[in-house]
Amino acid sequence: MVGVCFWVFNIIFMINSCYAKTKDCPEVCSCLGTYVHCGSKKFETIPSNIPSWTTHLILQNNSIKKLTDVNWKHFSELKELILNKNEIVVIPKDAFKYQTQLKILELNRNKLKVIDPLTFKSLEHLSTLKLKRNKINELKDGSFYGLVRIDKLILDYNHLKVISKGWLYGLESLKQLSLSHNYINKIDVDAWEFCKTLFVLDLSYNNLESIEADTFKNLGSLLKLSLNNNNITVITENAFVHLPKLKILNLSNNKIWYTIEDANGVYQGLNDLEKFHLAGNKIKSINADAFVGLKNVSYLNLGNNNITSIQNNAFSEVPILKELVINTTSLICDCNLLWFLDWINLKQFKLQVTICAYPDWLRGQSLIEVTGNLTCDELPKPRLIEEPDPEIMALKGENITLNCKAMSSSLDAMTFLWKKDNIELANSNVLVKSRTEPDGKSTETSSELNLISVNHSDAGKYQCVVSNNYGTTYSQKSAISVLVFPTFIKTPKNITVQAGETAKLECAATGEPSPEIAWHKDGGNDFPAARERRMQVMPYDDVFFIINAKPSDMGVYSCTAHNPAGTVVVNASLTIQEKPSFIKLMEDKEFTSGEHVLKAYRKPTIIWLKDGEAIVRTERHFFIHEDQLVIIVDSVQSDSGMYECHLKNALGEETGRSRIIVKPSK
């Protein structure tokens, strides 16, 4: 309504310069009720005689440089202030301290460069703020804090580069944000946290290159999004899932042909989308799955793309489509388009220019007029006869070669493009070979991509894209993994512990991907300590513990590090020392002459004594079982005496005694 009043007001001035003066109206200005028009008067300062009752003040098209030349507190009734086309360089923090009732503020076409924090903090009732065509290159954190009722913020034609959460802080009620014709190339993570009520967002004519998975996170209420005329080449799969209510999406004049020619699922999540603009994206062919998820689209603009082919049932995912814009002079008019003609007739669409470019006898004719001549005798669009392997694993530093080969029934030159993660490779090492078939009616061209001494940065999904004037064909994607052979950074050492203590073995390795660590004992998986729950192996720890070590834990422990690049093994021995002890205590015994005397003991070092002197081997004295058993054959009375067994190892000694009495035989 306010806009209509101004329009009527201006018409009045243009038609008749003679009008009734409002009381107290400045001589150089024009007034109508509480509207005061002081535009185009070459003011360098704000006039001091503007009435305090003014509610709508127009000061546009002057030479005003500062906003501090007048006592603004007299204008507490202002609801609209128009300061367009002046020379204002800066807005003081308290410039609008007294304009608490202001609803519309326009500062278009000035010379502002920076908006400081809290500049508009007193404007609690402001609903529209226009800052178009300034030179704003920085919006500081909290620039618009205090605009609790702001509905529309216009920042077109400035020098902004980044959208950040900081300068959007406090705009919880914002419904429309226009940032077209800036230099925006980055949208920070969670930038829209404070703009959850946004309905309209215009980012057209900027320098955006990609749309990531969370670029539009928190914009669940958005109805219209303009991204046309950027440099967008990559849209991550499911990048629009945060926009379930979006009605209009404009992606025209970018470089996202692959999203229609090859990708699947890029536009899923846009369940309410009604109008979709994709004009001028160099699209050559339309994939059958290009519009998956767009079941409510009624308007689709594919103009200015020079489309050559449309796959069968390519529009089946847009069942309620009512208007389709396609204008092309490059169609391959063969039998593959019969379905399209039937579909067009069923929908009763009126196509714009749809001209055949192939075969030669149909060149220049409208598709609608050649229905009886649609055959499939030739295949001018490139068809792949060799594609890169779907999966390649290479060691870091190796060389990799990817091959792609295509044929065409046309003699038209084929061009190859290699992409990594949907981004065109620049300055790549590519070898192309082409030859004409002996029949002279078709060509075969191959492309070889060489990756020299691959590193981690070379890992990704590679794809070959081959084109000629009749279309584009995409190869399968080749997933390249760059592996690093496992290398130990911690190795276990040979250790010796006493029985009952804790044994600790360390092992860690690095590699790409990170190696898995495994332990073995004596070449197997039998760990006595594990069975007895004395073993601790933490999944993400480098240390292997055996608690309350026992002799049964002794052995060779192997640490194995494994990843797809290979396996490395390192060994360490574990020795358990135990103080010598008798399995069975020695006892006094009596034997009859002629009987055998037998004594037993267990390792380690064993020395046998009789009456203090070492027992030596004789025809009657034998040592078996590693000296643990002493046998005296055909005992005689002289074998009677005090027998001692001395056990000794590094931890100590132990001695056992028993008296042997040999009685005479009867």
Secondary structure, DSSP 4 states (H G I P E B T S, - for coil): -HHHHHHHHHHHHHH-S--PPPTT--TTSEEETTEEE--SS--SS--TT--TT-SEEE--SS----S-SS-GGG-TT--EEE--SS------TTTTTT-TT--EEE--SS---EE-TTTTTT-TT--EEE--SS---EE-TTTTTT-TT--EEE--SS---EE-TTTTTT-TT--EEE--SS---EE-TTTTTT-TT--EEE--SS---EE-TTTTTT-TT--EEE--SS---EE-TTTTTT-TT--EEE--SSS-THHHHT-SSTTTT-TT--EEE-TTS---EE-TTTTTT-TT--EEE--SS---EE-TTTTTT-TT--EEE--EEEEE-SGGGHHHHHHHHHHT-----EEEEESGGGTT-BGGG-GGG---S---S-EEEE---SEEEEETT--EEEEEEEEESS-SPPEEEEEETTEE-SS-EEEEEEEE-TTSS-EEEEEEEEE-S--GGG-EEEEEEEEETTEEEEPPPEEEEEEEEEEEEE----EEEETTS-EEEE-EEEEESPPEEEEEETTBS--HHHHTT-EEE-TT-SEEEESS--GGG-EEEEEEEEETTEEEEEEEEEEEE-----SS----EEEETTSPEEEE--SSEEEEEETTEE----SSEEEETTTTEEEESS--GGG-EEEEEEEEETTEEEEEEEEEEEEPP-
